[in-house]
Amino acid sequence: MDILAYLIPVSLFLGGLGLAAFFWTLKSKQYDDPEGDAARILKTDYDDRPKP
C-alpha cells in the first residue's frame, strides 16, 4: 500500500501535464481550420473515386 503514496501523485502530475498540453494546443489554434471545410464542400472534383 505504500506504493500508492507514490503512484497517485505521479499519475495526477502526468494527467495534469497532458491536460496542460491539450489546452496549449487549443490556445495555439492547432485544431482550427475555418477555410478548409468551406473550400472542401465546394469542390467538384473528388479524389476518392476508384482509379481504372
N, CA, C and O atoms as CSV, one atom per row, in Angstrom:
chain,resi,resn,atom,element,x,y,z
A,1,MET,N,N,0.816,-1.195,0.000
A,1,MET,CA,C,0.000,0.000,0.000
A,1,MET,C,C,0.861,1.261,0.000
A,1,MET,O,O,0.376,2.345,-0.324
A,2,ASP,N,N,2.126,1.123,0.360
A,2,ASP,CA,C,2.989,2.300,0.371
A,2,ASP,C,C,3.267,2.812,-1.038
A,2,ASP,O,O,3.564,3.992,-1.228
A,3,ILE,N,N,3.170,1.923,-2.024
A,3,ILE,CA,C,3.438,2.328,-3.401
A,3,ILE,C,C,2.389,3.314,-3.894
A,3,ILE,O,O,2.673,4.136,-4.765
A,4,LEU,N,N,1.172,3.241,-3.342
A,4,LEU,CA,C,0.115,4.174,-3.742
A,4,LEU,C,C,0.466,5.610,-3.374
A,4,LEU,O,O,0.014,6.551,-4.027
A,5,ALA,N,N,1.257,5.774,-2.346
A,5,ALA,CA,C,1.689,7.115,-1.948
A,5,ALA,C,C,2.555,7.751,-3.035
A,5,ALA,O,O,2.650,8.976,-3.115
A,6,TYR,N,N,3.181,6.931,-3.865
A,6,TYR,CA,C,3.983,7.439,-4.969
A,6,TYR,C,C,3.199,7.474,-6.282
A,6,TYR,O,O,3.323,8.417,-7.065
A,7,LEU,N,N,2.402,6.449,-6.510
A,7,LEU,CA,C,1.716,6.330,-7.796
A,7,LEU,C,C,0.613,7.359,-7.979
A,7,LEU,O,O,0.442,7.875,-9.083
A,8,ILE,N,N,-0.130,7.668,-6.947
A,8,ILE,CA,C,-1.233,8.623,-7.086
A,8,ILE,C,C,-0.724,10.023,-7.426
A,8,ILE,O,O,-1.247,10.619,-8.368
A,9,PRO,N,N,0.253,10.584,-6.730
A,9,PRO,CA,C,0.749,11.910,-7.129
A,9,PRO,C,C,1.398,11.924,-8.513
A,9,PRO,O,O,1.269,12.901,-9.251
A,10,VAL,N,N,2.094,10.842,-8.864
A,10,VAL,CA,C,2.721,10.777,-10.185
A,10,VAL,C,C,1.658,10.746,-11.271
A,10,VAL,O,O,1.793,11.417,-12.293
A,11,SER,N,N,0.601,9.968,-11.055
A,11,SER,CA,C,-0.460,9.898,-12.061
A,11,SER,C,C,-1.215,11.218,-12.155
A,11,SER,O,O,-1.601,11.619,-13.253
A,12,LEU,N,N,-1.433,11.896,-11.048
A,12,LEU,CA,C,-2.083,13.214,-11.088
A,12,LEU,C,C,-1.211,14.238,-11.800
A,12,LEU,O,O,-1.714,15.078,-12.546
A,13,PHE,N,N,0.089,14.169,-11.570
A,13,PHE,CA,C,1.008,15.088,-12.246
A,13,PHE,C,C,1.012,14.845,-13.754
A,13,PHE,O,O,0.955,15.795,-14.535
A,14,LEU,N,N,1.080,13.585,-14.166
A,14,LEU,CA,C,1.099,13.273,-15.601
A,14,LEU,C,C,-0.229,13.620,-16.259
A,14,LEU,O,O,-0.250,14.085,-17.398
A,15,GLY,N,N,-1.337,13.402,-15.559
A,15,GLY,CA,C,-2.639,13.795,-16.083
A,15,GLY,C,C,-2.745,15.299,-16.236
A,15,GLY,O,O,-3.272,15.786,-17.236
A,16,GLY,N,N,-2.253,16.035,-15.264
A,16,GLY,CA,C,-2.243,17.500,-15.354
A,16,GLY,C,C,-1.340,17.988,-16.470
A,16,GLY,O,O,-1.647,18.979,-17.133
A,17,LEU,N,N,-0.232,17.302,-16.681
A,17,LEU,CA,C,0.672,17.656,-17.772
A,17,LEU,C,C,-0.005,17.450,-19.133
A,17,LEU,O,O,0.120,18.281,-20.032
A,18,GLY,N,N,-0.718,16.334,-19.267
A,18,GLY,CA,C,-1.449,16.083,-20.506
A,18,GLY,C,C,-2.559,17.095,-20.723
A,18,GLY,O,O,-2.776,17.546,-21.847
A,19,LEU,N,N,-3.260,17.455,-19.665
A,19,LEU,CA,C,-4.324,18.459,-19.770
A,19,LEU,C,C,-3.756,19.818,-20.138
A,19,LEU,O,O,-4.346,20.538,-20.943
A,20,ALA,N,N,-2.622,20.178,-19.560
A,20,ALA,CA,C,-1.978,21.442,-19.900
A,20,ALA,C,C,-1.528,21.450,-21.358
A,20,ALA,O,O,-1.645,22.474,-22.032
A,21,ALA,N,N,-1.017,20.326,-21.851
A,21,ALA,CA,C,-0.612,20.244,-23.256
A,21,ALA,C,C,-1.819,20.375,-24.175
A,21,ALA,O,O,-1.732,21.008,-25.227
A,22,PHE,N,N,-2.948,19.777,-23.784
A,22,PHE,CA,C,-4.167,19.891,-24.582
A,22,PHE,C,C,-4.647,21.333,-24.641
A,22,PHE,O,O,-5.003,21.822,-25.713
A,23,PHE,N,N,-4.660,22.021,-23.500
A,23,PHE,CA,C,-5.093,23.418,-23.503
A,23,PHE,C,C,-4.122,24.299,-24.279
A,23,PHE,O,O,-4.538,25.287,-24.885
A,24,TRP,N,N,-2.835,23.958,-24.269
A,24,TRP,CA,C,-1.871,24.721,-25.049
A,24,TRP,C,C,-2.152,24.573,-26.548
A,24,TRP,O,O,-2.048,25.543,-27.298
A,25,THR,N,N,-2.507,23.359,-26.981
A,25,THR,CA,C,-2.822,23.172,-28.396
A,25,THR,C,C,-4.101,23.916,-28.773
A,25,THR,O,O,-4.212,24.420,-29.891
A,26,LEU,N,N,-5.060,23.990,-27.867
A,26,LEU,CA,C,-6.264,24.778,-28.146
A,26,LEU,C,C,-5.932,26.260,-28.252
A,26,LEU,O,O,-6.445,26.954,-29.129
A,27,LYS,N,N,-5.070,26.744,-27.354
A,27,LYS,CA,C,-4.709,28.168,-27.347
A,27,LYS,C,C,-3.912,28.544,-28.594
A,27,LYS,O,O,-4.044,29.658,-29.101
A,28,SER,N,N,-3.093,27.629,-29.085
A,28,SER,CA,C,-2.286,27.932,-30.267
A,28,SER,C,C,-3.027,27.624,-31.561
A,28,SER,O,O,-2.433,27.660,-32.639
A,29,LYS,N,N,-4.325,27.319,-31.462
A,29,LYS,CA,C,-5.232,27.142,-32.604
A,29,LYS,C,C,-4.770,26.054,-33.568
A,29,LYS,O,O,-4.831,26.233,-34.784
A,30,GLN,N,N,-4.316,24.945,-33.036
A,30,GLN,CA,C,-3.880,23.850,-33.893
A,30,GLN,C,C,-5.048,23.051,-34.450
A,30,GLN,O,O,-4.875,22.287,-35.400
A,31,TYR,N,N,-6.239,23.215,-33.873
A,31,TYR,CA,C,-7.398,22.461,-34.333
A,31,TYR,C,C,-8.306,23.291,-35.225
A,31,TYR,O,O,-9.293,22.765,-35.739
A,32,ASP,N,N,-8.006,24.576,-35.429
A,32,ASP,CA,C,-8.852,25.447,-36.234
A,32,ASP,C,C,-8.512,25.312,-37.708
A,32,ASP,O,O,-7.343,25.355,-38.091
A,33,ASP,N,N,-9.521,25.151,-38.517
A,33,ASP,CA,C,-9.365,25.097,-39.970
A,33,ASP,C,C,-10.622,25.697,-40.600
A,33,ASP,O,O,-11.381,24.980,-41.252
A,34,PRO,N,N,-10.856,26.996,-40.419
A,34,PRO,CA,C,-12.106,27.582,-40.910
A,34,PRO,C,C,-12.202,27.607,-42.431
A,34,PRO,O,O,-13.300,27.494,-42.975
A,35,GLU,N,N,-11.104,27.749,-43.113
A,35,GLU,CA,C,-11.149,27.822,-44.569
A,35,GLU,C,C,-11.155,26.436,-45.208
A,35,GLU,O,O,-11.675,26.279,-46.312
A,36,GLY,N,N,-10.610,25.460,-44.565
A,36,GLY,CA,C,-10.515,24.124,-45.143
A,36,GLY,C,C,-11.858,23.479,-45.382
A,36,GLY,O,O,-12.102,22.953,-46.467
A,37,ASP,N,N,-12.746,23.506,-44.385
A,37,ASP,CA,C,-14.062,22.901,-44.549
A,37,ASP,C,C,-14.888,23.655,-45.584
A,37,ASP,O,O,-15.600,23.037,-46.376
A,38,ALA,N,N,-14.802,24.957,-45.585
A,38,ALA,CA,C,-15.566,25.751,-46.543
A,38,ALA,C,C,-15.097,25.483,-47.971
A,38,ALA,O,O,-15.915,25.464,-48.891
A,39,ALA,N,N,-13.827,25.281,-48.166
A,39,ALA,CA,C,-13.306,25.018,-49.505
A,39,ALA,C,C,-13.598,23.587,-49.944
A,39,ALA,O,O,-13.882,23.351,-51.118
A,40,ARG,N,N,-13.533,22.635,-49.026
A,40,ARG,CA,C,-13.759,21.234,-49.382
A,40,ARG,C,C,-15.195,20.957,-49.794
A,40,ARG,O,O,-15.434,20.106,-50.651
A,41,ILE,N,N,-16.149,21.652,-49.205
A,41,ILE,CA,C,-17.543,21.369,-49.519
A,41,ILE,C,C,-17.915,21.881,-50.908
A,41,ILE,O,O,-18.880,21.401,-51.504
A,42,LEU,N,N,-17.170,22.838,-51.422
A,42,LEU,CA,C,-17.468,23.405,-52.729
A,42,LEU,C,C,-16.715,22.731,-53.870
A,42,LEU,O,O,-16.946,23.061,-55.034
A,43,LYS,N,N,-15.832,21.809,-53.568
A,43,LYS,CA,C,-15.065,21.132,-54.609
A,43,LYS,C,C,-15.968,20.230,-55.436
A,43,LYS,O,O,-16.871,19.581,-54.907
A,44,THR,N,N,-15.717,20.199,-56.726
A,44,THR,CA,C,-16.481,19.306,-57.595
A,44,THR,C,C,-15.667,18.086,-58.012
A,44,THR,O,O,-16.235,17.077,-58.428
A,45,ASP,N,N,-14.357,18.168,-57.905
A,45,ASP,CA,C,-13.538,17.002,-58.245
A,45,ASP,C,C,-13.305,16.180,-56.977
A,45,ASP,O,O,-12.950,16.716,-55.928
A,46,TYR,N,N,-13.508,14.899,-57.096
A,46,TYR,CA,C,-13.381,14.015,-55.957
A,46,TYR,C,C,-12.142,13.145,-56.134
A,46,TYR,O,O,-11.919,12.557,-57.193
A,47,ASP,N,N,-11.360,13.079,-55.095
A,47,ASP,CA,C,-10.138,12.274,-55.128
A,47,ASP,C,C,-10.388,10.835,-54.694
A,47,ASP,O,O,-9.500,9.991,-54.811
A,48,ASP,N,N,-11.583,10.547,-54.197
A,48,ASP,CA,C,-11.816,9.219,-53.666
A,48,ASP,C,C,-12.479,8.281,-54.667
A,48,ASP,O,O,-12.929,7.195,-54.301
A,49,ARG,N,N,-12.537,8.692,-55.914
A,49,ARG,CA,C,-13.077,7.802,-56.942
A,49,ARG,C,C,-12.094,6.676,-57.238
A,49,ARG,O,O,-10.884,6.889,-57.177
A,50,PRO,N,N,-12.584,5.496,-57.554
A,50,PRO,CA,C,-11.655,4.403,-57.875
A,50,PRO,C,C,-10.877,4.687,-59.163
A,50,PRO,O,O,-11.422,5.203,-60.140
A,51,LYS,N,N,-9.641,4.348,-59.137
A,51,LYS,CA,C,-8.787,4.537,-60.327
A,51,LYS,C,C,-8.965,3.342,-61.260
A,51,LYS,O,O,-8.988,2.201,-60.800
A,52,PRO,N,N,-9.094,3.590,-62.574
A,52,PRO,CA,C,-9.253,2.459,-63.509
A,52,PRO,C,C,-7.976,1.685,-63.711
A,52,PRO,O,O,-7.956,0.713,-64.465
